[in-house]
Amino acid sequence: MSGRFRSFSFVDRITRREGGRVEGHFAVPLGAHFPASLMAEAVGQLAAWSAMAQLDFVHRPVAGLANAVHYHALPHPGGLLQLQADIERCDAEAVAYSGKAFVDGALAMELQDSVGPMLPMDEFDAPEAVRADFHTLLGAGAAPGRFGGVPEPEFHDLQLQPGERIGAGLQVPDLAAAPYFQDHFPRRPVFPGTLLMDALATLSLQLAQSAAPLSAAGALVTRKVGQVKIRAFTAPGTRLALEAVLQDADALRARLKVTARSEDKTVATARIEVSPRSVS
């Protein structure tokens, strides 16, 4: 597998394709920062491989909508992600799918009712190269340990109103500074939607921690990301304005509405639910 698939590719091998079900796995390398959002990315990539093959690599899906992503456990360096995706619809307009990720055999993430619009493959990558990589994944698989991790989000101009809202600027790296653009995508670099959701979730945790019901609850974790809408592509070097607004909170959870904007354009929206790590 070529070097361009070393920085943001989370399927090591496709182990089964039968009917609408596709399965595979990914070994999280030791020492790599691998946020929980990348489990959803891995399932999405698995579904994308199956969808692209079904359409003979003429089209490829991009991030669009997701009804809900539930997180049950966190991934860890050295852990094995077992992935499955169920394709509910696939045509030249869109792919609809749901899926799950397991960490060392235990359910860690559920992705429900995701829809990815289909766009022409040649706008994003070379169809013949993607086809060859798919056959590699069906055979011996990609070399494990190739992923070096992603940087944690760096916020600027943080503005916190405790228990109410938090805003911050997020500078998307330029093309040379972020290796993941080599994978996402070679011909049209796009800031991954899952990394944008990770940044919004990180802000949400900070805001929830400032709310009185949860301020003494200890470490908080993201439990659910719902009503996800990726409305526009974000290019390298873009400056984004992020905001999380607290909707309600009690001792067990907080619910927040999050938004990402570029100038006057809404790039993404979602609803996020967080709770203390000790709450199952």
C-alpha positions in Angstrom: 0.0 0.0 0.0 1.4 3.4 -1.0 2.7 6.0 1.3 -0.3 8.3 0.8 -2.4 5.8 2.8 -0.1 6.0 5.9 -1.5 9.0 7.6 -5.3 8.8 7.7 -6.3 5.2 6.7 -7.9 3.1 9.4 -8.6 -0.2 7.8 -5.7 -2.7 7.8 -7.6 -5.5 6.2 -11.1 -6.3 4.9 -11.9 -9.7 6.2 -15.5 -10.3 5.0 -18.0 -8.9 2.4 -21.3 -10.7 2.3 -24.6 -9.1 1.2 -24.6 -5.7 2.7 -22.2 -6.5 5.6 -18.5 -5.7 5.4 -16.0 -6.4 8.2 -12.4 -5.5 8.8 -9.9 -4.5 11.5 -7.3 -1.9 12.4 -4.5 -2.1 14.9 -4.0 1.2 16.8 -0.3 1.8 16.8 1.6 2.2 20.1 2.3 5.9 20.9 -0.2 7.3 18.5 -2.9 9.8 19.5 -6.1 8.2 18.4 -9.2 10.0 19.6 -12.5 8.2 19.9 -13.9 10.0 16.9 -11.5 8.0 14.7 -13.5 4.8 15.5 -16.4 6.4 13.6 -13.9 7.4 10.8 -12.7 3.8 10.6 -16.2 2.4 10.2 -17.0 5.1 7.6 -13.9 4.2 5.7 -14.8 0.5 5.8 -18.3 1.3 4.4 -16.7 3.6 1.8 -14.4 0.8 0.5 -17.4 -1.5 0.0 -19.4 1.3 -1.7 -16.6 2.4 -4.0 -16.1 -1.2 -5.1 -19.8 -1.7 -5.7 -19.7 1.4 -8.1 -16.5 0.3 -9.8 -14.6 3.2 -8.2 -16.3 5.8 -10.4 -17.7 7.5 -7.3 -16.6 7.9 -3.7 -18.6 9.0 -0.6 -17.8 12.0 1.5 -18.9 12.9 5.0 -22.5 14.1 5.2 -25.0 13.2 7.9 -25.1 10.9 10.9 -28.1 10.4 13.1 -26.1 9.3 16.1 -22.7 8.0 17.2 -22.6 6.3 20.6 -19.4 5.8 22.5 -19.2 3.0 25.0 -15.4 2.7 25.5 -12.2 4.5 24.4 -9.6 3.1 22.0 -6.1 2.6 23.3 -2.7 2.4 21.7 -1.9 -1.3 20.9 -5.6 -2.2 20.8 -7.3 -4.0 18.0 -10.4 -2.4 16.4 -12.7 -4.9 14.9 -15.0 -3.1 12.5 -18.3 -3.8 10.8 -20.5 -1.8 8.5 -24.0 -2.6 7.2 -24.7 -1.0 3.8 -28.4 -0.1 3.6 -28.3 1.7 0.3 -25.6 2.4 -2.3 -26.0 4.1 -5.6 -24.5 7.0 -7.6 -26.2 9.5 -5.3 -25.3 8.3 -1.8 -24.4 5.5 0.5 -26.4 4.9 3.7 -25.0 2.7 6.4 -24.7 1.9 10.1 -21.8 0.2 11.9 -19.9 -0.8 15.0 -16.4 -0.8 16.3 -15.2 -3.2 19.0 -12.0 -2.7 21.0 -10.4 -6.1 21.8 -13.8 -7.8 21.4 -15.9 -5.3 23.5 -18.4 -2.9 21.9 -16.8 0.5 21.9 -18.8 2.6 19.3 -22.1 2.4 17.4 -22.7 4.5 14.3 -26.4 4.8 13.4 -28.0 5.9 10.2 -25.1 7.7 8.4 -25.5 9.0 4.8 -22.5 10.0 2.6 -23.2 11.8 -0.7 -21.4 10.3 -3.7 -19.1 12.5 -5.8 -16.9 11.7 -8.8 -13.9 9.7 -7.7 -11.4 11.5 -10.0 -12.0 14.8 -8.2 -10.5 13.3 -5.1 -8.1 10.5 -6.1 -6.9 8.3 -9.0 -9.6 5.6 -9.5 -7.0 3.0 -10.6 -4.9 3.6 -7.5 -7.9 3.3 -5.2 -8.9 0.1 -6.9 -5.4 -1.4 -6.4 -5.5 -0.4 -2.7 -8.9 -2.1 -2.3 -7.4 -5.4 -3.6 -4.5 -5.0 -1.2 -7.0 -4.7 1.7 -8.8 -7.8 0.5 -5.6 -9.8 0.3 -2.6 -9.5 2.6 -3.7 -6.1 4.0 -1.9 -2.9 4.7 1.3 -2.8 6.8 0.3 -2.3 10.5 1.8 0.5 12.6 1.9 3.0 9.7 -0.3 5.6 11.4 1.6 8.2 13.5 -1.4 9.8 15.2 -3.2 13.1 14.8 -2.4 16.3 16.8 -4.8 17.4 19.5 -6.9 20.4 18.6 -5.3 23.8 19.3 -7.7 26.5 20.2 -7.3 30.3 20.1 -9.2 33.2 21.6 -11.0 30.9 24.0 -14.1 32.6 25.4 -15.9 30.7 28.3 -19.1 31.7 29.9 -19.3 29.1 32.7 -22.4 26.9 32.5 -23.6 28.7 29.4 -21.4 28.7 26.3 -17.8 28.4 25.0 -16.3 29.7 21.8 -12.9 29.4 20.3 -11.0 29.7 17.0 -9.5 26.7 15.4 -6.8 27.1 12.8 -6.9 24.2 10.3 -3.3 23.3 9.5 -2.0 24.1 6.0 -1.2 21.4 3.5 2.5 21.0 4.5 1.9 20.9 8.2 -0.7 18.0 8.4 0.2 14.6 6.9 -3.4 13.5 6.9 -4.2 15.6 3.9 -2.1 13.1 1.9 -4.9 10.6 2.5 -7.9 13.0 2.8 -7.7 13.5 -0.2 -4.7 13.3 -2.7 -6.4 15.5 -5.4 -8.6 17.6 -3.1 -7.4 18.0 0.4 -10.2 18.4 3.0 -10.1 18.7 6.8 -11.7 15.5 8.1 -15.1 15.9 9.5 -14.3 13.5 12.3 -11.4 15.7 13.5 -13.8 18.7 13.4 -16.2 16.7 15.6 -13.4 15.8 17.9 -12.5 19.5 18.3 -16.2 20.4 19.0 -16.4 17.5 21.6 -13.2 18.7 23.3 -14.8 22.2 23.7 -18.0 20.6 24.9 -16.2 18.8 27.7 -14.6 22.0 28.9 -18.0 23.8 29.0 -19.7 20.9 30.7 -17.0 20.7 33.4 -17.8 24.4 34.2 -21.5 23.6 34.8 -22.4 23.3 38.5 -24.0 19.8 38.3 -20.8 18.4 36.8 -18.0 20.6 38.1 -17.1 18.1 40.9 -17.9 15.0 38.9 -14.3 14.2 37.9 -13.3 13.4 34.3 -16.0 13.7 31.7 -16.2 11.8 28.4 -18.2 12.1 25.2 -21.1 9.6 25.2 -23.1 10.6 22.1 -22.7 12.8 19.0 -26.0 13.2 17.2 -27.7 15.0 14.4 -24.3 15.5 12.7 -24.5 17.6 9.5 -21.3 18.3 7.6 -22.5 21.1 5.3 -19.3 22.2 3.5 -15.7 21.1 2.8 -13.0 22.8 4.9 -9.8 23.5 3.0 -6.3 23.5 4.5 -5.4 26.7 6.2 -9.0 27.7 7.0 -9.8 29.6 10.2 -12.9 28.2 11.9 -15.0 29.7 14.7 -16.3 27.0 17.0 -19.1 27.3 19.6 -20.7 25.0 22.1 -23.9 26.0 23.9 -25.1 24.2 27.0 -28.7 23.0 26.6 -29.2 21.3 30.0 -27.2 19.5 32.6 -27.7 17.3 35.7 -25.4 15.2 37.8 -25.4 12.4 35.2 -25.0 14.2 31.9 -24.9 17.4 29.9 -26.4 18.1 26.5 -24.9 20.7 24.2 -25.4 22.2 20.7 -22.3 22.7 18.7 -21.5 24.7 15.6 -18.5 25.3 13.3 -18.4 28.3 11.0 -16.1 29.7 8.4 -16.6 33.5 8.1 -20.4 33.7 7.7 -20.9 30.1 6.5 -22.0 27.2 8.7 -19.6 24.3 8.1 -21.0 21.8 10.6 -23.6 21.3 13.4 -24.2 18.6 15.9 -25.6 17.7 19.3 -23.2 16.3 21.9 -23.9 14.5 25.2 -21.2 14.1 27.8 -21.2 12.4 31.2 -18.7 11.5 34.0 -16.4 8.7 33.1 -17.7 6.7 36.1 -21.2 6.6 34.7 -21.8 3.6 32.4 
